[in-house]
Amino acid sequence: MLPWKRLFRPLAALLLTTAVAVVPAAGAQAAAPSRAPSLQQSQASASGWNDYSCKPSAAHPRPVVLVHGTFANSVDNWLALAPYLEDRGYCVFSLDYGKLPGVPLFYGLGPIADSAGQLSAFVDKVLAATGSAEVDIVGHSQGGMMPRYYLKFLGGAAKVNALVGIAPDNHGTTLNGLTNLLPYFPGAEDLLSSATPGLADQVAGSAFLTKLNAGGDTVPGVHYTVIATKYDEVVTPYSSQFLSGSDVHNVLLQNLCVLDLSEHVLIGLTDRIAFHEVANALDPAHATPTTCASAFS
């Protein structure tokens, strides 16, 4: 083999792994709970949510736990949705999970099973503070998929009324076929798994996803909603986001508003049409039709 070819293979593997790592802007949290609140948590509290003195009302008796996506954090992912829900009378909380050592601000990169354990501890903390029996969970990207592990394997189904996933990678992603090339680049898969296990877990066909989806997508007693956009360029194909089950509501934004052009990131960060569907899922008894006009409500 020519010397330049010997150099090209590891370089190509590294570049491909970097592409797989950088494209999915989805979700994260700090690995172990800290005694002192993080900067993000302090900012969230100052912004109004993560107020542990908040007591849910009779109208909205369950606190809402927001679960960010990969490379995100408990504040940046929710600068629009958290106030949107607070304005509607909800007690709102968010966490950081999946922290890698030495990597600040960008979370959701650790093993997803471990992240689900961190979510479990956070939900217990919220329930203890609010006196509620259950929470509702709203997650973006990885944050819409990871809680399913908590529900299925960590006893979360008894503590969660509803899970709302915004562009969740419930069955993984191919990144428009890019991940299918990983086996052709020696070392790329090992590098991805060792450096950023939370990303490796999200590749379609991973051992994590195989375990998560074995035996069915849902568990009894939890109401599931999936909100997707056909313009999603990260979780592909977008239809893989949808769940199967007896208590599942799958929503494609463009069926509600053909003019909605949100892609993977914007659907979770700024899309008030998606937010309206979130509100409907949290309070189905008072749901109102979602249309293009919902962007202004």
C-alpha positions as CSV (number, residue, x, y, z in Angstrom):
1,M,0.0,0.0,0.0
2,L,1.3,3.4,-0.9
3,P,2.4,5.6,2.1
4,W,-0.2,8.2,1.4
5,K,-3.0,5.6,1.5
6,R,-1.7,4.3,4.9
7,L,-2.1,7.9,6.2
8,F,-5.4,8.5,4.5
9,R,-7.3,5.7,6.2
10,P,-6.9,6.8,9.9
11,L,-7.4,10.4,8.8
12,A,-10.6,9.6,6.9
13,A,-11.8,7.6,9.9
14,L,-11.2,10.5,12.2
15,L,-12.9,13.0,9.8
16,L,-16.0,10.7,9.5
17,T,-16.2,10.2,13.2
18,T,-16.0,14.0,13.7
19,A,-18.8,14.5,11.2
20,V,-21.0,11.9,13.0
21,A,-20.2,13.6,16.3
22,V,-20.7,17.2,15.2
23,V,-23.8,17.0,13.1
24,P,-26.3,15.7,15.7
25,A,-27.1,18.9,17.8
26,A,-29.5,17.2,20.2
27,G,-29.1,16.7,24.0
28,A,-27.1,16.4,27.3
29,Q,-26.7,16.6,31.1
30,A,-24.1,16.4,33.8
31,A,-23.0,12.9,34.8
32,A,-23.2,12.9,38.6
33,P,-25.3,15.3,40.6
34,S,-23.1,18.1,42.1
35,R,-23.6,19.6,45.5
36,A,-23.4,23.1,44.1
37,P,-25.7,24.1,41.3
38,S,-24.1,24.4,37.9
39,L,-23.9,27.7,36.1
40,Q,-26.6,26.5,33.7
41,Q,-28.9,25.5,36.6
42,S,-28.3,28.9,38.3
43,Q,-29.2,30.7,35.0
44,A,-32.3,28.6,34.6
45,S,-33.4,29.4,38.1
46,A,-32.8,33.1,37.5
47,S,-34.8,32.8,34.3
48,G,-37.8,31.4,36.2
49,W,-37.6,27.6,35.8
50,N,-35.9,25.1,38.2
51,D,-37.7,26.9,41.0
52,Y,-37.9,24.1,43.6
53,S,-40.5,26.2,45.6
54,C,-42.9,25.9,42.7
55,K,-46.0,23.9,43.6
56,P,-48.1,22.5,40.8
57,S,-51.6,23.9,40.5
58,A,-54.9,21.9,40.3
59,A,-55.0,22.8,36.6
60,H,-51.5,21.5,35.9
61,P,-50.8,19.0,38.7
62,R,-47.7,17.5,37.3
63,P,-44.3,19.3,37.0
64,V,-42.7,19.2,33.6
65,V,-39.1,17.9,33.2
66,L,-37.3,19.1,30.1
67,V,-34.5,16.8,28.8
68,H,-32.1,18.5,26.3
69,G,-30.4,16.9,23.3
70,T,-26.9,15.9,22.4
71,F,-24.3,18.8,22.6
72,A,-26.9,20.9,24.4
73,N,-27.5,21.8,28.0
74,S,-30.3,22.4,30.5
75,V,-30.5,26.1,29.6
76,D,-29.7,26.7,26.0
77,N,-32.1,24.0,24.7
78,W,-35.0,25.6,26.6
79,L,-34.7,29.3,26.4
80,A,-38.0,29.5,24.5
81,L,-40.0,26.4,25.5
82,A,-39.4,26.7,29.3
83,P,-40.9,30.3,29.5
84,Y,-43.7,29.2,27.1
85,L,-44.8,26.5,29.5
86,E,-44.3,28.7,32.6
87,D,-46.5,31.3,31.1
88,R,-49.2,28.6,30.9
89,G,-48.9,27.8,34.6
90,Y,-46.6,24.8,34.7
91,C,-43.8,24.2,37.2
92,V,-40.8,23.5,34.8
93,F,-37.5,21.9,35.6
94,S,-34.5,20.9,33.4
95,L,-31.3,19.0,34.0
96,D,-27.9,18.4,32.5
97,Y,-26.9,14.8,31.8
98,G,-24.3,12.8,29.9
99,K,-21.2,14.9,30.9
100,L,-17.8,13.8,29.7
101,P,-14.8,14.6,31.8
102,G,-13.2,17.8,30.8
103,V,-16.0,18.8,28.4
104,P,-17.9,21.8,29.7
105,L,-21.3,23.2,28.5
106,F,-21.9,20.4,25.9
107,Y,-23.6,17.4,27.4
108,G,-25.5,14.3,26.3
109,L,-22.2,12.6,25.2
110,G,-21.9,9.9,27.9
111,P,-23.4,6.4,27.7
112,I,-27.2,6.8,27.3
113,A,-28.0,4.1,29.9
114,D,-26.0,6.1,32.5
115,S,-27.8,9.3,31.4
116,A,-31.1,7.6,32.0
117,G,-30.0,6.9,35.6
118,Q,-29.2,10.6,36.0
119,L,-32.7,11.4,34.8
120,S,-34.1,8.9,37.3
121,A,-32.4,10.7,40.2
122,F,-33.5,14.1,38.9
123,V,-37.1,13.0,38.6
124,D,-37.0,11.8,42.2
125,K,-35.6,15.2,43.3
126,V,-38.4,17.1,41.5
127,L,-41.1,14.8,42.9
128,A,-39.8,15.2,46.4
129,A,-39.7,19.0,46.1
130,T,-43.1,19.4,44.5
131,G,-45.0,16.7,46.4
132,S,-46.3,15.4,43.1
133,A,-46.9,11.7,42.3
134,E,-45.8,12.0,38.7
135,V,-44.0,14.2,36.2
136,D,-44.4,14.8,32.5
137,I,-41.2,14.7,30.4
138,V,-40.5,16.7,27.3
139,G,-37.3,16.0,25.4
140,H,-35.6,17.1,22.3
141,S,-33.6,14.7,20.1
142,Q,-31.7,12.3,22.4
143,G,-33.7,13.9,25.2
144,G,-36.9,12.5,23.6
145,M,-35.5,9.0,23.3
146,M,-33.3,8.5,26.3
147,P,-36.2,8.7,28.8
148,R,-37.7,5.6,27.2
149,Y,-34.8,3.7,28.8
150,Y,-35.7,5.1,32.2
151,L,-39.4,4.2,31.6
152,K,-38.6,0.6,30.4
153,F,-35.7,-0.5,32.6
154,L,-35.4,1.9,35.6
155,G,-38.9,2.0,37.0
156,G,-39.8,5.3,35.5
157,A,-43.2,4.2,34.2
158,A,-44.6,4.5,37.7
159,K,-43.5,8.1,38.0
160,V,-44.2,9.5,34.5
161,N,-47.6,10.3,33.1
162,A,-46.5,11.4,29.6
163,L,-43.4,11.5,27.4
164,V,-43.3,14.1,24.6
165,G,-40.4,13.7,22.2
166,I,-39.5,16.5,19.9
167,A,-37.5,15.1,16.9
168,P,-36.4,12.1,19.0
169,D,-34.1,9.5,17.6
170,N,-36.2,6.6,18.8
171,H,-34.8,4.1,16.3
172,G,-31.5,5.8,15.8
173,T,-30.2,7.8,12.9
174,T,-28.3,7.0,9.7
175,L,-27.4,10.7,9.2
176,N,-28.7,10.4,5.6
177,G,-26.6,7.2,5.2
178,L,-23.4,8.6,6.6
179,T,-23.3,6.1,9.5
180,N,-23.5,3.2,7.0
181,L,-20.0,4.1,5.9
182,L,-18.4,3.7,9.3
183,P,-17.5,0.0,8.8
184,Y,-15.4,1.0,5.8
185,F,-13.1,3.2,7.8
186,P,-11.0,1.1,10.2
187,G,-11.0,2.5,13.7
188,A,-13.9,4.9,13.2
189,E,-16.5,2.9,15.1
190,D,-14.1,2.2,18.0
191,L,-13.1,5.8,18.2
192,L,-16.7,6.9,18.2
193,S,-17.6,4.4,20.9
194,S,-14.7,5.2,23.2
195,A,-14.6,9.0,22.7
196,T,-18.3,9.8,22.7
197,P,-20.4,6.7,23.7
198,G,-23.6,8.7,23.7
199,L,-23.2,9.3,20.0
200,A,-22.4,5.7,19.2
201,D,-25.5,4.6,21.1
202,Q,-27.6,6.7,18.7
203,V,-26.4,5.2,15.5
204,A,-29.2,3.1,13.9
205,G,-28.6,-0.6,14.8
206,S,-26.5,0.0,17.9
207,A,-26.6,-2.5,20.7
208,F,-28.2,0.2,22.9
209,L,-31.1,0.8,20.5
210,T,-31.6,-2.9,19.9
211,K,-32.1,-3.4,23.6
212,L,-34.3,-0.4,24.0
213,N,-36.7,-1.3,21.2
214,A,-36.8,-5.1,21.8
215,G,-40.3,-6.2,22.7
216,G,-42.0,-3.0,21.6
217,D,-41.5,0.7,21.7
218,T,-43.7,1.6,24.7
219,V,-44.6,0.5,28.2
220,P,-48.1,0.5,29.7
221,G,-49.3,3.5,31.7
222,V,-47.4,6.2,29.8
223,H,-48.9,8.5,27.2
224,Y,-46.5,9.0,24.3
225,T,-46.3,11.9,21.8
226,V,-43.7,12.3,19.0
227,I,-43.4,15.6,17.1
228,A,-41.4,15.4,13.9
229,T,-40.5,17.5,10.9
230,K,-39.9,16.2,7.4
231,Y,-37.0,18.6,7.1
232,D,-35.0,16.8,9.9
233,E,-31.5,16.4,8.6
234,V,-30.1,14.8,11.8
235,V,-32.5,12.0,12.7
236,T,-33.0,10.3,9.4
237,P,-35.2,9.1,8.0
238,Y,-37.6,11.3,9.9
239,S,-40.2,8.5,10.0
240,S,-37.9,6.5,12.2
241,Q,-38.8,8.9,15.0
242,F,-42.3,7.7,15.2
243,L,-43.3,5.1,17.8
244,S,-45.7,2.1,17.6
245,G,-48.0,1.3,20.5
246,S,-51.6,1.6,21.8
247,D,-51.1,5.0,23.5
248,V,-49.0,6.9,20.9
249,H,-49.7,10.1,19.1
250,N,-47.3,10.6,16.2
251,V,-47.3,14.2,14.7
252,L,-45.7,15.5,11.5
253,L,-45.5,19.2,11.7
254,Q,-46.1,19.8,8.0
255,N,-49.5,18.0,8.3
256,L,-50.5,20.8,10.7
257,C,-48.8,23.7,8.9
258,V,-47.4,23.1,5.4
259,L,-45.4,26.3,5.8
260,D,-43.4,25.1,8.8
261,L,-39.8,24.7,7.6
262,S,-38.2,23.9,10.9
263,E,-35.4,21.4,10.8
264,H,-33.9,19.3,13.6
265,V,-32.6,22.1,15.8
266,L,-35.3,24.8,15.3
267,I,-38.2,22.4,16.0
268,G,-36.9,22.2,19.6
269,L,-35.5,25.7,20.1
270,T,-38.0,28.1,18.6
271,D,-40.9,26.4,16.8
272,R,-44.1,27.6,18.5
273,I,-46.2,25.3,16.3
274,A,-44.4,22.4,17.9
275,F,-44.7,24.1,21.3
276,H,-48.5,24.2,20.8
277,E,-48.5,20.5,20.2
278,V,-46.4,20.0,23.4
279,A,-49.0,22.0,25.3
280,N,-51.8,19.8,23.8
281,A,-49.9,16.7,24.8
282,L,-49.5,17.9,28.4
283,D,-53.1,18.9,28.8
284,P,-55.2,16.9,26.2
285,A,-58.4,17.7,28.0
286,H,-58.0,21.3,26.9
287,A,-56.2,20.8,23.6
288,T,-57.0,23.2,20.7
289,P,-56.2,22.7,17.0
290,T,-52.7,23.3,16.0
291,T,-52.4,25.4,12.8
292,C,-49.9,27.8,11.2
293,A,-51.6,30.5,13.4
294,S,-50.2,28.7,16.5
295,A,-46.9,30.3,15.7
296,F,-48.3,33.6,17.0
297,S,-50.2,32.3,20.0
